[in-house]
Amino acid sequence: MIDETLTMIPGPTPVHPRILAALARPTVSHVAPSFVETFKRALADFRALCQSAAGQPFVVSGGGTLSMEMALVNLVPPGGKILVVTQGYFGDRYAELASAFGISPDLLRSEWGRAVSPA
């Protein structure tokens, strides 16, 4: 039985029995035929959702910063330049990452909630 008392500290955290049951299921190898088929369906569904039949989605097992780093180091060489349109934390973070990889960011700051004109 799970204690229904809400504790507002880092732990312990009550977890719904449905979630505990899902976590108790056996894991499936990333090379198992069932996983491969499920993954193919997930990618196809994502392409349909994005209305991009020819696009290649990437599933990244990591935080958003990892995805940002992957985009930078695979598209821009060290010493290269990028334009970062920023409205705050994430744009500024992208510029910091670029600098860390030897990429020169040119920042175009915009007020939060305002569209940036292509001009």
Beta strands, then each sheet from edge to edge (+ up, - down):
strand 1: 81-86
strand 2: 104-109
sheet 1: 1+ 2+
end
